[in-house]
Amino acid sequence: MSDGNRMTLFSMTERAMSAQMVRMNAATSNLANAGSVASSEAEAYRPIRVRFASELDQASGLSGVRSDGIIRSETAPTKRYDPNHPLADAEGHVWEAPVDESAEMIEIMESARQYQNLVQALTTAKQLMLETLRSN
């Protein structure tokens, strides 16, 4: 794969696949916490997103992407009146996680599609290399 700092097609694809996997895991975590409630606004779950960073290999001129950390959404949780809920505060309110389930499903589908595209690119590159070796 990679020979130290030099970026190859395979190392670039490996990093992109890893970034898409982190993206998919974040969206899955958000989806798993959809509808969760807490007894205060501070304790409510906030959706997470992956921050991406681009990398440029000066030697080869290839540019790639990698995940550069996780950030929490600043979206405020939804305050709902439910006095019978066991987590309700003194005024009868609970705080629901601000997760948009449709947006998370789209995020998962997009990351899965990107991952499939990267696998296809690797398969094509491998096939081209094998054909080149056979022709010599």
A tleap script that builds the chain and sets N, CA, C and O, in Angstrom:
source leaprc.protein.ff14SB
mol = sequence {
  NMET SER ASP GLY ASN ARG MET THR LEU PHE
  SER MET THR GLU ARG ALA MET SER ALA GLN
  MET VAL ARG MET ASN ALA ALA THR SER ASN
  LEU ALA ASN ALA GLY SER VAL ALA SER SER
  GLU ALA GLU ALA TYR ARG PRO ILE ARG VAL
  ARG PHE ALA SER GLU LEU ASP GLN ALA SER
  GLY LEU SER GLY VAL ARG SER ASP GLY ILE
  ILE ARG SER GLU THR ALA PRO THR LYS ARG
  TYR ASP PRO ASN HIE PRO LEU ALA ASP ALA
  GLU GLY HIE VAL TRP GLU ALA PRO VAL ASP
  GLU SER ALA GLU MET ILE GLU ILE MET GLU
  SER ALA ARG GLN TYR GLN ASN LEU VAL GLN
  ALA LEU THR THR ALA LYS GLN LEU MET LEU
  GLU THR LEU ARG SER CASN
}
set mol.1.N position { 0.820 -1.176 0.000 }
set mol.1.CA position { 0.000 0.000 0.000 }
set mol.1.C position { 0.872 1.252 0.000 }
set mol.1.O position { 1.460 1.591 -1.027 }
set mol.2.N position { 0.963 1.924 1.101 }
set mol.2.CA position { 1.694 3.170 1.156 }
set mol.2.C position { 3.152 2.921 1.527 }
set mol.2.O position { 3.437 2.072 2.371 }
set mol.3.N position { 4.084 3.656 0.901 }
set mol.3.CA position { 5.493 3.539 1.253 }
set mol.3.C position { 5.904 4.742 2.095 }
set mol.3.O position { 6.726 5.552 1.666 }
set mol.4.N position { 5.343 4.856 3.272 }
set mol.4.CA position { 5.662 5.975 4.145 }
set mol.4.C position { 4.719 7.127 3.893 }
set mol.4.O position { 3.518 7.017 4.138 }
set mol.5.N position { 5.254 8.233 3.403 }
set mol.5.CA position { 4.444 9.426 3.186 }
set mol.5.C position { 3.885 9.520 1.777 }
set mol.5.O position { 2.979 10.314 1.527 }
set mol.6.N position { 4.406 8.730 0.859 }
set mol.6.CA position { 3.973 8.819 -0.539 }
set mol.6.C position { 2.574 8.229 -0.696 }
set mol.6.O position { 2.292 7.126 -0.229 }
set mol.7.N position { 1.714 8.981 -1.356 }
set mol.7.CA position { 0.337 8.558 -1.542 }
set mol.7.C position { 0.215 7.811 -2.874 }
set mol.7.O position { 0.661 8.292 -3.916 }
set mol.8.N position { -0.390 6.642 -2.817 }
set mol.8.CA position { -0.656 5.859 -4.017 }
set mol.8.C position { -2.160 5.805 -4.232 }
set mol.8.O position { -2.943 6.243 -3.389 }
set mol.9.N position { -2.541 5.267 -5.363 }
set mol.9.CA position { -3.968 5.107 -5.627 }
set mol.9.C position { -4.612 4.261 -4.533 }
set mol.9.O position { -5.723 4.548 -4.087 }
set mol.10.N position { -3.907 3.219 -4.108 }
set mol.10.CA position { -4.467 2.327 -3.097 }
set mol.10.C position { -4.551 2.993 -1.727 }
set mol.10.O position { -5.560 2.841 -1.038 }
set mol.11.N position { -3.534 3.714 -1.322 }
set mol.11.CA position { -3.584 4.384 -0.017 }
set mol.11.C position { -4.612 5.509 -0.019 }
set mol.11.O position { -5.284 5.750 0.984 }
set mol.12.N position { -4.727 6.199 -1.159 }
set mol.12.CA position { -5.729 7.267 -1.266 }
set mol.12.C position { -7.138 6.679 -1.150 }
set mol.12.O position { -7.990 7.238 -0.460 }
set mol.13.N position { -7.377 5.567 -1.817 }
set mol.13.CA position { -8.692 4.925 -1.762 }
set mol.13.C position { -8.961 4.367 -0.375 }
set mol.13.O position { -10.085 4.438 0.120 }
set mol.14.N position { -7.942 3.817 0.247 }
set mol.14.CA position { -8.092 3.285 1.597 }
set mol.14.C position { -8.533 4.385 2.567 }
set mol.14.O position { -9.426 4.170 3.386 }
set mol.15.N position { -7.918 5.546 2.474 }
set mol.15.CA position { -8.288 6.665 3.355 }
set mol.15.C position { -9.715 7.139 3.081 }
set mol.15.O position { -10.466 7.445 4.008 }
set mol.16.N position { -10.077 7.194 1.813 }
set mol.16.CA position { -11.434 7.632 1.470 }
set mol.16.C position { -12.466 6.629 1.960 }
set mol.16.O position { -13.530 7.020 2.440 }
set mol.17.N position { -12.162 5.332 1.843 }
set mol.17.CA position { -13.087 4.313 2.344 }
set mol.17.C position { -13.218 4.421 3.863 }
set mol.17.O position { -14.316 4.283 4.401 }
set mol.18.N position { -12.124 4.663 4.543 }
set mol.18.CA position { -12.154 4.825 5.995 }
set mol.18.C position { -13.001 6.041 6.382 }
set mol.18.O position { -13.776 5.983 7.337 }
set mol.19.N position { -12.850 7.133 5.643 }
set mol.19.CA position { -13.626 8.343 5.924 }
set mol.19.C position { -15.120 8.082 5.715 }
set mol.19.O position { -15.946 8.545 6.502 }
set mol.20.N position { -15.466 7.347 4.666 }
set mol.20.CA position { -16.879 7.041 4.425 }
set mol.20.C position { -17.435 6.126 5.510 }
set mol.20.O position { -18.603 6.239 5.883 }
set mol.21.N position { -16.607 5.226 6.013 }
set mol.21.CA position { -17.050 4.344 7.097 }
set mol.21.C position { -17.318 5.144 8.374 }
set mol.21.O position { -18.295 4.883 9.076 }
set mol.22.N position { -16.464 6.106 8.672 }
set mol.22.CA position { -16.678 6.962 9.852 }
set mol.22.C position { -17.969 7.765 9.664 }
set mol.22.O position { -18.753 7.924 10.599 }
set mol.23.N position { -18.176 8.267 8.447 }
set mol.23.CA position { -19.397 9.031 8.133 }
set mol.23.C position { -20.639 8.161 8.355 }
set mol.23.O position { -21.624 8.611 8.940 }
set mol.24.N position { -20.582 6.913 7.881 }
set mol.24.CA position { -21.720 6.020 8.030 }
set mol.24.C position { -21.967 5.679 9.505 }
set mol.24.O position { -23.115 5.616 9.944 }
set mol.25.N position { -20.903 5.463 10.255 }
set mol.25.CA position { -21.049 5.161 11.684 }
set mol.25.C position { -21.660 6.339 12.445 }
set mol.25.O position { -22.466 6.136 13.353 }
set mol.26.N position { -21.285 7.563 12.084 }
set mol.26.CA position { -21.849 8.746 12.743 }
set mol.26.C position { -23.346 8.848 12.460 }
set mol.26.O position { -24.137 9.107 13.367 }
set mol.27.N position { -23.732 8.647 11.206 }
set mol.27.CA position { -25.157 8.722 10.855 }
set mol.27.C position { -25.947 7.602 11.527 }
set mol.27.O position { -27.085 7.807 11.947 }
set mol.28.N position { -25.346 6.429 11.626 }
set mol.28.CA position { -26.003 5.307 12.297 }
set mol.28.C position { -26.187 5.600 13.784 }
set mol.28.O position { -27.225 5.280 14.363 }
set mol.29.N position { -25.182 6.205 14.391 }
set mol.29.CA position { -25.291 6.584 15.804 }
set mol.29.C position { -26.404 7.600 16.000 }
set mol.29.O position { -27.173 7.510 16.956 }
set mol.30.N position { -26.489 8.569 15.094 }
set mol.30.CA position { -27.560 9.566 15.175 }
set mol.30.C position { -28.926 8.905 15.054 }
set mol.30.O position { -29.853 9.220 15.800 }
set mol.31.N position { -29.035 7.993 14.110 }
set mol.31.CA position { -30.310 7.301 13.899 }
set mol.31.C position { -30.682 6.462 15.123 }
set mol.31.O position { -31.850 6.395 15.504 }
set mol.32.N position { -29.690 5.831 15.729 }
set mol.32.CA position { -29.957 5.019 16.922 }
set mol.32.C position { -30.445 5.869 18.085 }
set mol.32.O position { -31.182 5.382 18.942 }
set mol.33.N position { -30.045 7.130 18.121 }
set mol.33.CA position { -30.445 8.015 19.222 }
set mol.33.C position { -31.656 8.877 18.886 }
set mol.33.O position { -32.055 9.717 19.692 }
set mol.34.N position { -32.244 8.683 17.712 }
set mol.34.CA position { -33.451 9.448 17.356 }
set mol.34.C position { -34.566 9.099 18.323 }
set mol.34.O position { -34.803 7.927 18.616 }
set mol.35.N position { -35.231 10.094 18.804 }
set mol.35.CA position { -36.346 9.881 19.717 }
set mol.35.C position { -35.933 9.700 21.161 }
set mol.35.O position { -36.793 9.564 22.031 }
set mol.36.N position { -34.629 9.695 21.442 }
set mol.36.CA position { -34.199 9.566 22.836 }
set mol.36.C position { -34.508 10.862 23.579 }
set mol.36.O position { -34.467 11.948 23.001 }
set mol.37.N position { -34.815 10.733 24.855 }
set mol.37.CA position { -35.170 11.904 25.651 }
set mol.37.C position { -34.262 11.990 26.874 }
set mol.37.O position { -33.666 11.002 27.303 }
set mol.38.N position { -34.178 13.189 27.414 }
set mol.38.CA position { -33.392 13.445 28.619 }
set mol.38.C position { -34.186 14.383 29.522 }
set mol.38.O position { -35.179 14.980 29.107 }
set mol.39.N position { -33.733 14.494 30.737 }
set mol.39.CA position { -34.459 15.327 31.698 }
set mol.39.C position { -34.064 16.795 31.637 }
set mol.39.O position { -34.699 17.635 32.274 }
set mol.40.N position { -33.006 17.114 30.866 }
set mol.40.CA position { -32.622 18.522 30.720 }
set mol.40.C position { -32.064 18.751 29.317 }
set mol.40.O position { -31.693 17.806 28.620 }
set mol.41.N position { -32.011 20.008 28.919 }
set mol.41.CA position { -31.491 20.362 27.602 }
set mol.41.C position { -30.012 19.999 27.478 }
set mol.41.O position { -29.563 19.578 26.412 }
set mol.42.N position { -29.268 20.160 28.544 }
set mol.42.CA position { -27.832 19.874 28.512 }
set mol.42.C position { -27.540 18.386 28.345 }
set mol.42.O position { -26.520 18.020 27.761 }
set mol.43.N position { -28.415 17.533 28.847 }
set mol.43.CA position { -28.189 16.088 28.790 }
set mol.43.C position { -28.706 15.458 27.496 }
set mol.43.O position { -28.404 14.297 27.217 }
set mol.44.N position { -29.471 16.195 26.710 }
set mol.44.CA position { -30.064 15.633 25.488 }
set mol.44.C position { -28.975 15.319 24.462 }
set mol.44.O position { -27.972 16.026 24.362 }
set mol.45.N position { -29.192 14.256 23.714 }
set mol.45.CA position { -28.252 13.846 22.666 }
set mol.45.C position { -28.254 14.879 21.548 }
set mol.45.O position { -29.309 15.376 21.155 }
set mol.46.N position { -27.070 15.199 21.037 }
set mol.46.CA position { -26.919 16.108 19.886 }
set mol.46.C position { -26.317 15.306 18.743 }
set mol.46.O position { -25.347 14.578 18.953 }
set mol.47.N position { -26.864 15.420 17.541 }
set mol.47.CA position { -26.319 14.679 16.398 }
set mol.47.C position { -24.844 15.014 16.162 }
set mol.47.O position { -24.382 16.120 16.443 }
set mol.48.N position { -24.130 14.029 15.643 }
set mol.48.CA position { -22.707 14.221 15.340 }
set mol.48.C position { -22.499 14.170 13.834 }
set mol.48.O position { -23.241 13.510 13.106 }
set mol.49.N position { -21.476 14.881 13.385 }
set mol.49.CA position { -21.091 14.902 11.973 }
set mol.49.C position { -19.586 14.739 11.881 }
set mol.49.O position { -18.844 15.108 12.792 }
set mol.50.N position { -19.158 14.185 10.776 }
set mol.50.CA position { -17.734 13.988 10.537 }
set mol.50.C position { -17.195 15.205 9.802 }
set mol.50.O position { -17.802 15.694 8.849 }
set mol.51.N position { -16.056 15.681 10.255 }
set mol.51.CA position { -15.380 16.781 9.568 }
set mol.51.C position { -14.309 16.152 8.684 }
set mol.51.O position { -13.488 15.365 9.155 }
set mol.52.N position { -14.323 16.503 7.399 }
set mol.52.CA position { -13.360 15.954 6.444 }
set mol.52.C position { -12.265 16.975 6.168 }
set mol.52.O position { -12.468 18.185 6.274 }
set mol.53.N position { -11.102 16.449 5.811 }
set mol.53.CA position { -9.981 17.298 5.425 }
set mol.53.C position { -9.359 16.707 4.168 }
set mol.53.O position { -9.283 15.488 4.013 }
set mol.54.N position { -8.925 17.568 3.291 }
set mol.54.CA position { -8.270 17.075 2.071 }
set mol.54.C position { -6.764 17.002 2.302 }
set mol.54.O position { -6.188 17.764 3.078 }
set mol.55.N position { -6.156 16.059 1.597 }
set mol.55.CA position { -4.711 15.876 1.689 }
set mol.55.C position { -4.136 15.953 0.281 }
set mol.55.O position { -4.697 15.391 -0.660 }
set mol.56.N position { -3.038 16.639 0.148 }
set mol.56.CA position { -2.362 16.725 -1.143 }
set mol.56.C position { -0.959 16.165 -0.993 }
set mol.56.O position { -0.178 16.628 -0.161 }
set mol.57.N position { -0.645 15.157 -1.812 }
set mol.57.CA position { 0.695 14.579 -1.826 }
set mol.57.C position { 1.521 15.365 -2.830 }
set mol.57.O position { 1.266 15.301 -4.033 }
set mol.58.N position { 2.513 16.107 -2.340 }
set mol.58.CA position { 3.336 16.950 -3.214 }
set mol.58.C position { 4.116 16.118 -4.231 }
set mol.58.O position { 4.313 16.557 -5.364 }
set mol.59.N position { 4.560 14.922 -3.841 }
set mol.59.CA position { 5.387 14.096 -4.721 }
set mol.59.C position { 4.603 13.566 -5.912 }
set mol.59.O position { 5.083 13.606 -7.045 }
set mol.60.N position { 3.404 13.072 -5.659 }
set mol.60.CA position { 2.635 12.457 -6.746 }
set mol.60.C position { 1.596 13.402 -7.347 }
set mol.60.O position { 1.145 13.189 -8.472 }
set mol.61.N position { 1.219 14.427 -6.618 }
set mol.61.CA position { 0.179 15.335 -7.084 }
set mol.61.C position { -1.220 14.813 -6.830 }
set mol.61.O position { -2.201 15.441 -7.228 }
set mol.62.N position { -1.324 13.645 -6.155 }
set mol.62.CA position { -2.634 13.080 -5.842 }
set mol.62.C position { -3.234 13.809 -4.644 }
set mol.62.O position { -2.531 14.218 -3.720 }
set mol.63.N position { -4.539 13.955 -4.691 }
set mol.63.CA position { -5.256 14.581 -3.591 }
set mol.63.C position { -6.267 13.591 -3.046 }
set mol.63.O position { -6.956 12.910 -3.805 }
set mol.64.N position { -6.349 13.518 -1.751 }
set mol.64.CA position { -7.275 12.585 -1.114 }
set mol.64.C position { -8.053 13.255 -0.012 }
set mol.64.O position { -7.933 14.460 0.208 }
set mol.65.N position { -8.851 12.468 0.680 }
set mol.65.CA position { -9.666 12.968 1.774 }
set mol.65.C position { -9.508 12.031 2.961 }
set mol.65.O position { -9.276 10.831 2.809 }
set mol.66.N position { -9.639 12.607 4.136 }
set mol.66.CA position { -9.613 11.807 5.362 }
set mol.66.C position { -10.555 12.440 6.372 }
set mol.66.O position { -10.873 13.626 6.282 }
set mol.67.N position { -11.000 11.636 7.338 }
set mol.67.CA position { -11.843 12.197 8.394 }
set mol.67.C position { -10.926 12.946 9.358 }
set mol.67.O position { -9.835 12.485 9.693 }
set mol.68.N position { -11.394 14.104 9.791 }
set mol.68.CA position { -10.572 14.980 10.620 }
set mol.68.C position { -11.260 15.276 11.945 }
set mol.68.O position { -11.059 16.339 12.532 }
set mol.69.N position { -12.064 14.341 12.408 }
set mol.69.CA position { -12.703 14.521 13.696 }
set mol.69.C position { -14.209 14.528 13.608 }
set mol.69.O position { -14.800 14.531 12.528 }
set mol.70.N position { -14.798 14.531 14.763 }
set mol.70.CA position { -16.258 14.507 14.908 }
set mol.70.C position { -16.678 15.804 15.582 }
set mol.70.O position { -16.042 16.252 16.536 }
set mol.71.N position { -17.750 16.404 15.083 }
set mol.71.CA position { -18.285 17.606 15.716 }
set mol.71.C position { -19.744 17.362 16.086 }
set mol.71.O position { -20.450 16.615 15.410 }
set mol.72.N position { -20.179 17.990 17.152 }
set mol.72.CA position { -21.572 17.880 17.601 }
set mol.72.C position { -22.377 19.039 17.024 }
set mol.72.O position { -21.889 20.163 16.908 }
set mol.73.N position { -23.615 18.739 16.667 }
set mol.73.CA position { -24.514 19.751 16.137 }
set mol.73.C position { -24.884 20.754 17.225 }
set mol.73.O position { -24.957 20.413 18.405 }
set mol.74.N position { -25.112 21.972 16.813 }
set mol.74.CA position { -25.530 23.020 17.744 }
set mol.74.C position { -27.053 23.125 17.802 }
set mol.74.O position { -27.592 23.988 18.495 }
set mol.75.N position { -27.744 22.250 17.077 }
set mol.75.CA position { -29.204 22.277 17.050 }
set mol.75.C position { -29.757 21.994 18.447 }
set mol.75.O position { -29.343 21.046 19.114 }
set mol.76.N position { -30.688 22.823 18.866 }
set mol.76.CA position { -31.270 22.665 20.198 }
set mol.76.C position { -32.242 21.489 20.226 }
set mol.76.O position { -32.981 21.264 19.267 }
set mol.77.N position { -32.240 20.742 21.329 }
set mol.77.CA position { -33.201 19.648 21.454 }
set mol.77.C position { -34.636 20.174 21.551 }
set mol.77.O position { -34.872 21.329 21.906 }
set mol.78.N position { -35.566 19.310 21.231 }
set mol.78.CA position { -36.981 19.683 21.253 }
set mol.78.C position { -37.549 19.499 22.655 }
set mol.78.O position { -37.438 18.433 23.260 }
set mol.79.N position { -38.156 20.564 23.148 }
set mol.79.CA position { -38.775 20.515 24.476 }
set mol.79.C position { -40.215 20.037 24.306 }
set mol.79.O position { -40.995 20.626 23.556 }
set mol.80.N position { -40.555 18.959 25.016 }
set mol.80.CA position { -41.887 18.369 24.855 }
set mol.80.C position { -42.536 18.204 26.235 }
set mol.80.O position { -41.888 17.792 27.197 }
set mol.81.N position { -43.825 18.535 26.309 }
set mol.81.CA position { -44.548 18.391 27.567 }
set mol.81.C position { -45.040 16.955 27.692 }
set mol.81.O position { -45.868 16.516 26.894 }
set mol.82.N position { -44.552 16.231 28.664 }
set mol.82.CA position { -44.942 14.849 28.913 }
set mol.82.C position { -44.787 14.578 30.413 }
set mol.82.O position { -43.818 13.945 30.832 }
set mol.83.N position { -45.733 15.054 31.215 }
set mol.83.CA position { -45.587 14.973 32.679 }
set mol.83.C position { -45.540 13.552 33.217 }
set mol.83.O position { -45.070 13.336 34.334 }
set mol.84.N position { -46.015 12.582 32.449 }
set mol.84.CA position { -46.013 11.192 32.937 }
set mol.84.C position { -44.719 10.442 32.611 }
set mol.84.O position { -44.535 9.305 33.044 }
set mol.85.N position { -43.835 11.068 31.857 }
set mol.85.CA position { -42.571 10.416 31.503 }
set mol.85.C position { -41.668 10.360 32.742 }
set mol.85.O position { -41.595 11.333 33.493 }
set mol.86.N position { -40.983 9.235 32.961 }
set mol.86.CA position { -40.123 9.140 34.162 }
set mol.86.C position { -38.960 10.133 34.175 }
set mol.86.O position { -38.412 10.412 35.241 }
set mol.87.N position { -38.574 10.670 33.021 }
set mol.87.CA position { -37.481 11.649 32.977 }
set mol.87.C position { -37.977 13.093 32.968 }
set mol.87.O position { -37.177 14.018 32.828 }
set mol.88.N position { -39.261 13.294 33.112 }
set mol.88.CA position { -39.806 14.659 33.069 }
set mol.88.C position { -39.255 15.492 34.226 }
set mol.88.O position { -39.074 15.011 35.344 }
set mol.89.N position { -38.995 16.772 33.906 }
set mol.89.CA position { -38.498 17.661 34.957 }
set mol.89.C position { -39.660 18.122 35.845 }
set mol.89.O position { -40.785 17.642 35.703 }
set mol.90.N position { -39.381 19.045 36.749 }
set mol.90.CA position { -40.398 19.490 37.718 }
set mol.90.C position { -41.607 20.116 37.028 }
set mol.90.O position { -42.711 20.087 37.571 }
set mol.91.N position { -41.408 20.684 35.829 }
set mol.91.CA position { -42.515 21.307 35.094 }
set mol.91.C position { -43.192 20.332 34.130 }
set mol.91.O position { -44.148 20.699 33.447 }
set mol.92.N position { -42.699 19.096 34.073 }
set mol.92.CA position { -43.318 18.080 33.222 }
set mol.92.C position { -42.771 18.024 31.810 }
set mol.92.O position { -43.416 17.454 30.931 }
set mol.93.N position { -41.603 18.597 31.563 }
set mol.93.CA position { -41.009 18.604 30.222 }
set mol.93.C position { -39.877 17.593 30.099 }
set mol.93.O position { -39.145 17.337 31.055 }
set mol.94.N position { -39.746 17.024 28.901 }
set mol.94.CA position { -38.577 16.210 28.551 }
set mol.94.C position { -37.949 16.841 27.322 }
set mol.94.O position { -38.594 17.605 26.603 }
set mol.95.N position { -36.671 16.511 27.085 }
set mol.95.CA position { -35.919 17.096 25.976 }
set mol.95.C position { -35.570 15.986 24.999 }
set mol.95.O position { -34.875 15.031 25.345 }
set mol.96.N position { -36.062 16.123 23.773 }
set mol.96.CA position { -35.876 15.084 22.765 }
set mol.96.C position { -34.733 15.447 21.820 }
set mol.96.O position { -34.561 16.603 21.435 }
set mol.97.N position { -33.949 14.412 21.455 }
set mol.97.CA position { -32.800 14.616 20.562 }
set mol.97.C position { -33.266 15.173 19.221 }
set mol.97.O position { -34.237 14.671 18.654 }
set mol.98.N position { -32.586 16.211 18.697 }
set mol.98.CA position { -32.984 16.828 17.420 }
set mol.98.C position { -32.413 16.081 16.210 }
set mol.98.O position { -31.619 16.631 15.448 }
set mol.99.N position { -32.821 14.846 16.051 }
set mol.99.CA position { -32.310 14.020 14.952 }
set mol.99.C position { -33.360 13.945 13.848 }
set mol.99.O position { -34.503 13.554 14.088 }
set mol.100.N position { -32.959 14.324 12.636 }
set mol.100.CA position { -33.828 14.212 11.460 }
set mol.100.C position { -33.571 12.829 10.844 }
set mol.100.O position { -32.548 12.610 10.194 }
set mol.101.N position { -34.498 11.917 11.053 }
set mol.101.CA position { -34.294 10.530 10.631 }
set mol.101.C position { -34.151 10.406 9.109 }
set mol.101.O position { -33.357 9.596 8.630 }
set mol.102.N position { -34.904 11.192 8.353 }
set mol.102.CA position { -34.792 11.140 6.888 }
set mol.102.C position { -33.416 11.593 6.432 }
set mol.102.O position { -32.813 10.973 5.556 }
set mol.103.N position { -32.914 12.675 7.023 }
set mol.103.CA position { -31.581 13.176 6.665 }
set mol.103.C position { -30.499 12.156 7.016 }
set mol.103.O position { -29.522 12.002 6.283 }
set mol.104.N position { -30.673 11.470 8.126 }
set mol.104.CA position { -29.678 10.454 8.515 }
set mol.104.C position { -29.710 9.266 7.559 }
set mol.104.O position { -28.661 8.709 7.233 }
set mol.105.N position { -30.903 8.870 7.106 }
set mol.105.CA position { -31.003 7.773 6.137 }
set mol.105.C position { -30.340 8.159 4.819 }
set mol.105.O position { -29.668 7.341 4.191 }
set mol.106.N position { -30.531 9.406 4.407 }
set mol.106.CA position { -29.882 9.886 3.177 }
set mol.106.C position { -28.363 9.882 3.353 }
set mol.106.O position { -27.629 9.501 2.441 }
set mol.107.N position { -27.899 10.304 4.520 }
set mol.107.CA position { -26.459 10.305 4.813 }
set mol.107.C position { -25.891 8.889 4.731 }
set mol.107.O position { -24.808 8.685 4.182 }
set mol.108.N position { -26.610 7.921 5.271 }
set mol.108.CA position { -26.159 6.523 5.233 }
set mol.108.C position { -26.133 6.017 3.790 }
set mol.108.O position { -25.169 5.371 3.379 }
set mol.109.N position { -27.173 6.304 3.029 }
set mol.109.CA position { -27.213 5.840 1.639 }
set mol.109.C position { -26.107 6.476 0.805 }
set mol.109.O position { -25.488 5.806 -0.022 }
set mol.110.N position { -25.854 7.775 1.020 }
set mol.110.CA position { -24.789 8.452 0.272 }
set mol.110.C position { -23.409 7.881 0.611 }
set mol.110.O position { -22.584 7.670 -0.278 }
set mol.111.N position { -23.169 7.638 1.882 }
set mol.111.CA position { -21.861 7.097 2.264 }
set mol.111.C position { -21.706 5.665 1.754 }
set mol.111.O position { -20.611 5.274 1.348 }
set mol.112.N position { -22.782 4.880 1.769 }
set mol.112.CA position { -22.713 3.517 1.226 }
set mol.112.C position { -22.426 3.548 -0.272 }
set mol.112.O position { -21.651 2.737 -0.778 }
set mol.113.N position { -23.045 4.476 -0.969 }
set mol.113.CA position { -22.827 4.597 -2.407 }
set mol.113.C position { -21.388 5.031 -2.716 }
set mol.113.O position { -20.761 4.512 -3.639 }
set mol.114.N position { -20.881 5.974 -1.945 }
set mol.114.CA position { -19.493 6.409 -2.118 }
set mol.114.C position { -18.525 5.255 -1.849 }
set mol.114.O position { -17.534 5.079 -2.559 }
set mol.115.N position { -18.829 4.481 -0.821 }
set mol.115.CA position { -17.990 3.333 -0.492 }
set mol.115.C position { -17.988 2.336 -1.648 }
set mol.115.O position { -16.934 1.823 -2.025 }
set mol.116.N position { -19.173 2.058 -2.214 }
set mol.116.CA position { -19.270 1.147 -3.356 }
set mol.116.C position { -18.465 1.680 -4.544 }
set mol.116.O position { -17.790 0.911 -5.228 }
set mol.117.N position { -18.533 2.971 -4.787 }
set mol.117.CA position { -17.769 3.570 -5.886 }
set mol.117.C position { -16.268 3.378 -5.682 }
set mol.117.O position { -15.537 3.114 -6.637 }
set mol.118.N position { -15.813 3.511 -4.444 }
set mol.118.CA position { -14.390 3.326 -4.152 }
set mol.118.C position { -13.971 1.872 -4.344 }
set mol.118.O position { -12.884 1.604 -4.856 }
set mol.119.N position { -14.816 0.942 -3.941 }
set mol.119.CA position { -14.519 -0.476 -4.161 }
set mol.119.C position { -14.436 -0.757 -5.656 }
set mol.119.O position { -13.557 -1.493 -6.104 }
set mol.120.N position { -15.336 -0.181 -6.417 }
set mol.120.CA position { -15.327 -0.377 -7.869 }
set mol.120.C position { -14.061 0.215 -8.489 }
set mol.120.O position { -13.483 -0.373 -9.402 }
set mol.121.N position { -13.631 1.373 -7.996 }
set mol.121.CA position { -12.395 1.984 -8.505 }
set mol.121.C position { -11.191 1.088 -8.215 }
set mol.121.O position { -10.317 0.924 -9.066 }
set mol.122.N position { -11.147 0.510 -7.014 }
set mol.122.CA position { -10.059 -0.402 -6.673 }
set mol.122.C position { -10.086 -1.649 -7.550 }
set mol.122.O position { -9.045 -2.115 -8.013 }
set mol.123.N position { -11.265 -2.177 -7.770 }
set mol.123.CA position { -11.402 -3.373 -8.606 }
set mol.123.C position { -10.937 -3.088 -10.031 }
set mol.123.O position { -10.250 -3.907 -10.640 }
set mol.124.N position { -11.306 -1.949 -10.549 }
set mol.124.CA position { -10.897 -1.564 -11.905 }
set mol.124.C position { -9.382 -1.378 -11.977 }
set mol.124.O position { -8.745 -1.838 -12.925 }
set mol.125.N position { -8.805 -0.709 -10.983 }
set mol.125.CA position { -7.353 -0.506 -10.960 }
set mol.125.C position { -6.622 -1.836 -10.884 }
set mol.125.O position { -5.612 -2.036 -11.560 }
set mol.126.N position { -7.132 -2.741 -10.063 }
set mol.126.CA position { -6.512 -4.067 -9.938 }
set mol.126.C position { -6.584 -4.812 -11.268 }
set mol.126.O position { -5.609 -5.433 -11.692 }
set mol.127.N position { -7.736 -4.748 -11.919 }
set mol.127.CA position { -7.911 -5.428 -13.205 }
set mol.127.C position { -6.967 -4.854 -14.262 }
set mol.127.O position { -6.383 -5.601 -15.047 }
set mol.128.N position { -6.820 -3.541 -14.281 }
set mol.128.CA position { -5.903 -2.909 -15.232 }
set mol.128.C position { -4.455 -3.326 -14.976 }
set mol.128.O position { -3.699 -3.561 -15.918 }
set mol.129.N position { -4.075 -3.415 -13.716 }
set mol.129.CA position { -2.712 -3.841 -13.381 }
set mol.129.C position { -2.477 -5.287 -13.816 }
set mol.129.O position { -1.420 -5.610 -14.359 }
set mol.130.N position { -3.458 -6.153 -13.577 }
set mol.130.CA position { -3.325 -7.552 -13.982 }
set mol.130.C position { -3.232 -7.680 -15.498 }
set mol.130.O position { -2.434 -8.466 -16.009 }
set mol.131.N position { -4.035 -6.919 -16.207 }
set mol.131.CA position { -3.989 -6.962 -17.675 }
set mol.131.C position { -2.652 -6.444 -18.196 }
set mol.131.O position { -2.130 -6.951 -19.189 }
set mol.132.N position { -2.105 -5.448 -17.535 }
set mol.132.CA position { -0.804 -4.918 -17.928 }
set mol.132.C position { 0.293 -5.967 -17.718 }
set mol.132.O position { 1.165 -6.139 -18.568 }
set mol.133.N position { 0.242 -6.660 -16.588 }
set mol.133.CA position { 1.228 -7.706 -16.323 }
set mol.133.C position { 1.108 -8.855 -17.322 }
set mol.133.O position { 2.122 -9.397 -17.763 }
set mol.134.N position { -0.092 -9.221 -17.675 }
set mol.134.CA position { -0.306 -10.322 -18.618 }
set mol.134.C position { 0.175 -9.964 -20.023 }
set mol.134.O position { 0.620 -10.840 -20.765 }
set mol.135.N position { 0.092 -8.708 -20.387 }
set mol.135.CA position { 0.465 -8.301 -21.739 }
set mol.135.C position { 1.975 -8.223 -21.930 }
set mol.135.O position { 2.452 -8.169 -23.064 }
set mol.136.N position { 2.741 -8.218 -20.820 }
set mol.136.CA position { 4.214 -8.134 -20.938 }
set mol.136.C position { 4.865 -9.491 -21.008 }
set mol.136.O position { 6.089 -9.584 -21.108 }
savepdb mol mol.pdb
quit
